[in-house]
Structure formats: structure tokens, C-alpha cells
Amino acid sequence: MSATDSWHRALADLAERSHRVPPDAVPSAVTAAVRDLGVTVTTYVVDVEQELLRPLPEPGRPLPDPLPIDTSLPGRAYSEVRVRTGQDGRLWVPVVNGTERLGLLEVRLPAGADPDDPALRDGCRKIAGLVGHLVTSKSSYGDGLQRVRRSEPMAVSAELLWQQLPPLTFAIDTVVVSAILEPCYEVGGDAFDYALDGGRLALAVLDGVGHGLPATLTTSVALAALRAARRTGGGLAEQVAAVDAALLSQWRDGRFVTAVLAEVEVDTGLVRYVNAGHPAPVLLRRGRAVRALTGGRRPPLGLNLPGGEPGEARLEPEDRLLLYTDGVTEARDATGEMFGLPRLADLAERHIGSELPAAETLRRLSRAVATHRGTASQDDASMVLVEWSGAAAARMEP
């Protein structure tokens, strides 16, 4: 039997086991599937704050230490979504579900095995891809996989919000959408959404007034309302009206949501958008922040006030569109200095120029905001990056 056939048999074995494997037994199922190949696999998942890669426990095996993303070779494999080989011959293989980064496989090879063997690497990537699907699907059936990813208790507001959001990263051949929310354990009113249907990419970035659970409840109602309108074929105007109606039906205390709602035609690059009291998205072209999308202005959602016509812009190939909440640019350090839009644009230019995956660009931008504000209590700081780029999409897979 060829090496390729052996890996395919292991892949089929893992798929067969997956139907009835409980969440906490995923690592054991992986170990059993690859046993005849002579390799030893340890599965790591990224923590919620995207700072460490944490090993999944497996009965009968010692639990390794977590691995830092920013200062280790495994972290580099995760950041770049590329298979990396250690000096000792170990392979570090990114685990993704679709194009969302979830963690790594550490693969220890048998004596004499060549870590550069194409069949071996391809087999590892296929196993890692199935592990990504398993981690995602099995997380809904138990708490163990979620627990490993957390370093502290999650606030009720954050627990509620995270359950409503789509995956942090999505890509097709021509476009990538990636998002990040901070502070991840206490996020309140910030949220994002996207949906691709019939060549039209719908986007939303929301920021509910206030903090904590009240803000999350406001944003949750707004998110559900715009989805309900969108899923019955409603465009931007119908989504705005639906959010206004939903918030007013529940509260009469003047609460509101600021938001950017947008539609991107992925074949032509045409963008139509509504800005309801939110910071203007930034357009990056040829690695430079060229302008803010300042059109489409209207009052925040939930106040039932009239607004103007949607704004329009047209993307060029390789363009990026950065959407963010005010907690990013208004984050203050101990001296009161704001992070600011110029700093955000400058860092975005640098990371995009390094040809990092979109998710890694946002992770580094978010870390920069967190470092700037230190331990000071701040507003949520969330971002969404859209890349209209085939090259960018290709960087999202191992």
C-alpha cells in the first residue's frame, strides 16, 4: 500500500469514528485513526483571546504546556496558516474549519520518515482539515472543547453574544471576510454579521449603546431583526426599518444601535452601504489607506428617524475594506492618548503589506489596541476586514 493510500485509509477511519465520538474524545479518535501510520498526534486549539495554543487532553498522555502564538514556531505555523517543520522533525499543521483558524496538529514522525515528503504532508493536511470540522461540530454537544479555549470565566453578556455570531473567518475564491471582537470575555454591545448569497455579500457591524448585558440584549435584538429582514429578501432599507421596529417594540428608553450595513457584489466590487452613526469604513488600495467611506449617513438604529440614500463605492482587485467600532480608535492609554485612526490605518497598511492572512492582520491590530490601552477599562473594540482578492483567499488554507 502506498503512503498516500495509508493516509487516505486513516482519513476514512477518522471519518467513520466521527459519527458517534463525544466532544472530549476527539483527540483519542485522531490518535486511533493514525496509529498504524506510526505517527503521534497532539491536537491544539487556539484560546479565545488568540494568544496561546492550548492542547486538548487525552487520557493516558501527559498534557503539554500551551504554546505562545507570537514567540514560537508553532505559533508562526498558526499565524501564517502554513505547515512548519521543527528542528527535531516535528510537523506543525494548521487546523482550520473551512478557512477559520482553530489550532494546530503536532505530528511526531516515526524514525527515518522524511518531514518534507509530499504524500506525508498532504496526508497531515487532510487529517487536520477533518479535525477542524470535528472540533467545530462537536463543540455544540459538550462544554469540554469550549472550556479548554478559556483562561478565565466568561461574562454572561459575552456568552450570549458569542453564541449568535458567525465564524470569525470565511472565504471563497475571490473574497475573504474576517472579524475579531475584544475584550472577548466581557464584550458587550459589539457584534458583526455576514452572509453570501447569489454573489452578494451582506455585511453588518453593530455597536449597542451602553455596556454589559443591557447592551448585548439591544444588539442581539438588532442582529436578529436585520437577519430576519435579509432572509426574506430585504435589502438595506428593509433591514434598517426592521431594526428600528424591533428595538422600538421592546424599549421606549431611547436605546439605539450604531451600525454599518453593507452589500458587496463580489463579481463587480460594487459596495452599497448605510452608516447609522458609526465610524466610517476605511478603504485600503495597493496597501495604503486611501479614503474613508463617508456616505450613506443616517441616525442610529432604533430611533425611527429618517435617513438619506445609501452610499456607494467600487472596489478594485486586491482592495481591502476595514470596518471597526469606536472602541478601536478611541481606546486610551494611561495618559489619555487615543489610539486614533491614523495609527490604525498605518498598522493596517504594514500588516497588509506583509501579506498576512486577513485573520492574522486583525489579530495583530487587536493586540496593538489592547497593548495601547493596557489594563484600563475601555469600550468594546471590534473589527471586520473584507479582502476582495484571490491571492488573499488563497492564503487562508494550509
C-alpha positions in Angstrom: 0.0 0.0 0.0 1.4 3.4 -0.9 1.9 6.2 1.6 -1.0 8.2 0.0 -3.3 5.2 0.4 -2.3 4.7 4.0 -3.2 8.4 4.8 -6.4 8.0 2.9 -7.3 5.0 5.0 -6.6 6.9 8.2 -8.8 9.7 7.0 -11.6 7.3 6.2 -11.1 5.7 9.7 -11.4 9.1 11.4 -14.5 10.0 9.4 -16.1 6.7 10.4 -15.3 7.2 14.0 -16.6 10.8 13.9 -20.3 10.0 13.8 -20.5 8.9 17.5 -17.4 10.3 19.1 -18.2 12.6 22.1 -16.6 16.1 22.2 -13.9 15.2 24.8 -12.9 12.1 22.8 -11.9 13.9 19.6 -8.1 13.7 20.4 -8.4 9.9 21.2 -10.2 9.3 17.9 -7.4 11.1 16.0 -4.8 9.1 17.8 -6.6 5.8 17.0 -7.0 6.7 13.3 -3.3 7.4 12.7 -1.9 4.7 14.9 -1.0 2.4 12.0 0.9 5.2 10.3 3.5 5.2 13.2 2.9 8.9 13.9 1.9 10.6 17.2 -0.5 13.5 17.1 -1.4 16.1 19.7 -4.2 18.5 19.0 -4.0 22.1 20.0 -6.9 24.7 19.9 -6.4 28.5 20.0 -7.7 30.2 23.1 -10.5 32.8 22.9 -8.1 35.7 23.2 -5.9 34.3 20.4 -2.7 34.4 22.5 -2.0 30.7 23.2 -2.5 27.3 21.5 -3.8 25.0 24.2 -3.5 21.2 24.0 -6.6 19.0 24.2 -6.3 16.5 27.0 -6.1 12.8 26.1 -6.4 10.0 28.7 -3.1 8.3 29.4 -0.9 11.0 27.9 0.8 13.9 29.8 -0.7 17.3 28.9 1.9 19.6 27.2 2.2 23.2 28.0 0.3 25.8 26.0 2.3 27.3 23.1 2.6 31.1 22.6 1.4 32.3 19.2 3.7 35.4 19.0 7.0 33.8 20.0 7.1 30.2 18.8 7.5 28.2 15.6 4.1 26.5 16.2 2.6 30.0 16.6 4.1 31.0 13.3 2.5 28.0 11.6 -0.8 29.1 13.1 -0.4 32.7 12.2 0.6 32.1 8.6 -1.7 29.1 8.0 1.3 27.1 6.8 2.8 23.8 7.7 6.1 24.2 9.5 8.9 21.8 10.4 10.7 21.9 13.7 14.4 21.3 14.0 13.6 17.9 15.6 11.5 16.9 12.5 8.1 17.5 14.1 5.4 18.9 11.8 3.1 21.7 12.9 0.0 21.6 10.8 -2.7 24.3 10.9 -6.2 23.1 11.8 -8.9 25.1 10.0 -12.6 24.6 9.5 -13.2 25.9 6.0 -10.9 28.9 6.4 -11.4 29.7 10.1 -8.2 29.1 12.1 -8.9 26.8 15.1 -5.5 25.5 16.1 -2.7 23.1 15.2 -1.7 19.4 15.0 1.7 18.5 16.4 2.8 15.5 14.3 5.7 13.4 15.6 7.0 11.2 12.8 8.5 7.7 13.0 12.3 7.2 12.8 13.5 7.7 9.3 10.5 9.5 8.0 11.1 12.5 5.7 9.1 15.6 7.0 9.3 17.1 3.5 7.7 14.1 1.8 4.7 15.5 -0.2 2.5 12.5 0.5 3.1 12.7 4.2 2.4 16.5 4.3 -0.7 16.1 2.2 -2.0 13.4 4.5 -1.3 15.6 7.5 -3.2 18.5 6.0 -6.2 16.2 5.2 -6.3 14.8 8.7 -6.0 18.4 10.1 -8.9 19.5 7.9 -11.2 16.8 9.2 -10.1 17.6 12.8 -11.2 21.2 12.1 -14.6 20.0 11.1 -14.8 17.8 14.2 -13.8 20.5 16.6 -16.4 22.8 15.2 -19.3 20.4 15.0 -18.6 18.6 18.3 -18.3 21.9 20.3 -22.1 22.1 20.2 -22.6 18.9 22.1 -20.5 19.5 25.2 -18.5 22.1 27.1 -15.1 20.5 27.2 -13.8 21.9 23.9 -15.0 25.4 24.9 -13.5 25.0 28.4 -10.0 24.3 27.0 -10.1 27.5 25.0 -10.8 29.8 28.0 -8.4 31.1 30.5 -11.0 32.9 32.7 -14.8 32.8 33.2 -16.8 34.5 30.5 -19.3 37.2 31.4 -23.0 36.4 30.7 -23.1 39.2 28.1 -20.2 37.7 26.2 -21.5 34.1 26.5 -24.8 35.3 25.0 -23.2 37.3 22.2 -20.6 34.7 21.1 -23.4 32.1 20.5 -25.0 34.4 17.9 -22.1 35.2 15.7 -21.0 33.5 12.5 -17.4 32.1 12.3 -14.7 34.7 12.6 -13.4 34.0 9.1 -15.0 33.0 5.8 -13.5 32.9 2.2 -14.3 31.9 -1.3 -12.1 32.1 -4.3 -12.4 35.9 -4.7 -13.2 37.4 -1.2 -12.3 37.0 2.4 -14.2 38.2 5.4 -12.6 38.1 8.9 -13.6 39.6 12.2 -12.4 40.0 15.8 -14.1 41.1 19.0 -12.5 42.4 22.1 -12.5 42.2 25.1 -13.5 38.6 24.3 -14.6 37.6 27.8 -16.6 40.8 28.5 -17.7 42.0 25.1 -21.0 43.9 25.4 -22.6 45.7 22.6 -20.4 45.0 19.6 -21.4 42.4 17.1 -20.8 41.5 13.4 -22.6 39.5 10.7 -22.1 38.4 7.2 -23.9 36.3 4.6 -23.0 35.4 1.0 -25.9 34.6 -1.3 -26.1 34.7 -5.1 -22.9 36.7 -5.5 -23.9 39.3 -2.9 -22.0 39.6 0.4 -24.1 41.2 3.1 -22.1 42.8 6.0 -23.0 44.3 9.3 -21.1 45.8 12.2 -23.1 46.8 15.2 -22.5 48.6 18.5 -25.3 48.7 21.0 -25.5 51.7 23.4 -24.3 51.1 26.9 -22.2 48.2 28.3 -22.6 44.7 29.6 -25.8 42.6 29.4 -28.2 45.5 28.5 -26.1 46.5 25.5 -25.8 42.8 24.4 -29.6 42.4 24.6 -30.1 45.5 22.5 -27.5 44.4 19.9 -29.0 40.8 19.9 -32.4 42.1 19.0 -31.0 44.3 16.3 -28.9 41.4 14.9 -32.0 39.1 14.8 -34.1 41.8 13.2 -31.7 42.5 10.3 -31.2 38.8 9.7 -35.0 38.2 9.6 -35.4 41.0 7.0 -32.4 39.9 5.0 -33.6 36.3 4.9 -36.9 37.3 3.4 -35.1 39.1 0.6 -35.0 42.6 2.2 -32.2 45.0 1.2 -30.6 47.7 3.2 -33.7 49.9 3.6 -35.8 46.9 4.8 -33.1 45.9 7.3 -32.9 49.4 8.7 -36.7 49.5 9.1 -36.7 46.1 10.7 -34.1 47.0 13.4 -35.9 50.3 14.1 -39.2 48.5 14.6 -37.8 45.7 16.7 -36.0 48.0 19.1 -38.9 50.3 19.5 -41.3 47.4 20.1 -39.2 46.3 23.1 -37.9 49.5 24.6 -39.0 53.1 24.9 -36.0 54.4 26.8 -34.2 55.8 23.7 -31.7 53.0 23.4 -30.1 52.6 20.0 -27.5 50.8 17.9 -24.9 52.4 15.7 -24.1 50.3 12.7 -22.7 49.9 9.2 -24.8 47.7 6.9 -23.3 47.0 3.5 -23.8 44.8 0.4 -20.8 43.9 -1.8 -21.3 42.5 -5.3 -18.4 40.0 -5.3 -18.3 39.8 -9.1 -18.1 43.6 -9.7 -16.8 45.1 -6.5 -19.8 47.4 -6.1 -20.4 48.4 -2.5 -23.7 49.9 -1.2 -23.8 50.8 2.4 -25.7 52.6 5.2 -23.8 54.2 8.1 -26.1 54.7 11.1 -24.0 56.9 13.4 -20.9 54.6 13.1 -17.2 55.3 12.3 -16.7 55.4 8.5 -15.2 52.2 7.0 -11.6 52.6 5.6 -10.8 51.6 2.0 -7.2 50.3 1.5 -5.8 50.1 -2.0 -2.4 48.9 -3.0 -1.5 48.6 0.6 -2.5 52.1 1.5 -5.5 53.6 3.3 -6.8 55.9 0.5 -10.1 57.1 1.9 -13.0 56.7 4.3 -16.4 55.8 3.0 -18.3 58.8 4.4 -21.6 58.4 2.5 -24.8 56.8 3.4 -25.2 58.7 6.7 -28.3 58.3 8.8 -29.2 58.4 12.5 -28.5 55.4 14.7 -31.0 52.5 14.5 -33.8 52.2 17.0 -34.7 55.9 17.0 -37.0 55.6 13.9 -35.6 58.8 12.3 -35.4 59.3 8.6 -32.1 58.9 6.7 -30.6 59.6 3.4 -29.8 57.3 0.5 -27.2 54.5 0.7 -23.6 55.4 -0.2 -21.8 53.7 -3.0 -18.2 52.8 -3.7 -16.4 50.4 -6.1 -13.6 48.1 -5.1 -10.7 47.3 -7.4 -9.0 43.9 -7.4 -6.9 43.4 -4.3 -8.7 46.2 -2.3 -9.5 45.9 1.4 -12.3 47.3 3.4 -11.8 47.8 7.1 -14.9 48.3 9.4 -14.4 49.0 13.1 -16.2 50.2 16.2 -15.3 53.4 18.0 -13.7 51.4 20.8 -10.8 50.8 18.4 -9.8 54.4 17.6 -11.0 55.8 20.9 -9.0 53.3 23.1 -6.9 55.4 25.5 -3.7 54.6 27.3 -2.8 55.6 30.8 -2.1 59.2 29.8 -5.4 59.6 28.0 -3.9 59.4 24.4 -6.3 57.8 22.0 -5.3 55.0 19.7 -6.6 57.1 16.8 -7.5 56.4 13.1 -4.0 57.4 11.7 -2.4 54.7 13.9 -5.0 52.1 12.9 -4.5 52.9 9.2 -0.7 52.8 9.5 -0.7 49.4 11.2 -3.2 48.0 8.8 -1.0 49.1 5.9 2.0 47.5 7.4 0.3 44.1 8.1 -1.4 44.0 4.7 2.0 44.8 3.1 3.4 41.7 4.8 0.8 39.6 3.0 -0.5 38.1 6.2 -3.8 36.2 6.2 -6.8 38.5 7.0 -7.4 36.8 10.3 -3.8 37.4 11.4 -3.9 41.1 10.3 -6.9 41.6 12.6 -5.3 39.6 15.4 -2.2 41.8 15.4 -4.3 45.0 15.1 -6.4 43.9 18.1 -3.2 43.1 20.1 -1.9 46.6 19.3 -5.1 48.2 20.6 -5.0 46.0 23.7 -1.4 46.9 24.4 -2.2 50.6 23.9 -5.0 50.7 26.4 -3.3 48.4 28.9 -5.4 47.5 31.9 -7.7 50.5 31.6 -11.4 49.8 31.3 -12.4 50.5 27.8 -15.3 50.1 25.3 -15.5 47.1 23.1 -13.0 47.2 20.2 -14.1 45.2 17.2 -13.1 45.0 13.6 -14.1 43.4 10.3 -11.8 43.1 7.3 -13.0 42.4 3.8 -10.4 41.5 1.2 -11.6 41.4 -2.5 -8.6 39.4 -3.6 -8.0 35.9 -5.0 -4.4 36.0 -3.6 -5.8 36.8 -0.1 -8.3 34.0 -0.3 -5.5 31.5 -1.2 -3.6 32.5 2.0 -6.5 31.2 4.1 -5.8 27.5 3.6 -2.7 25.4 4.7 
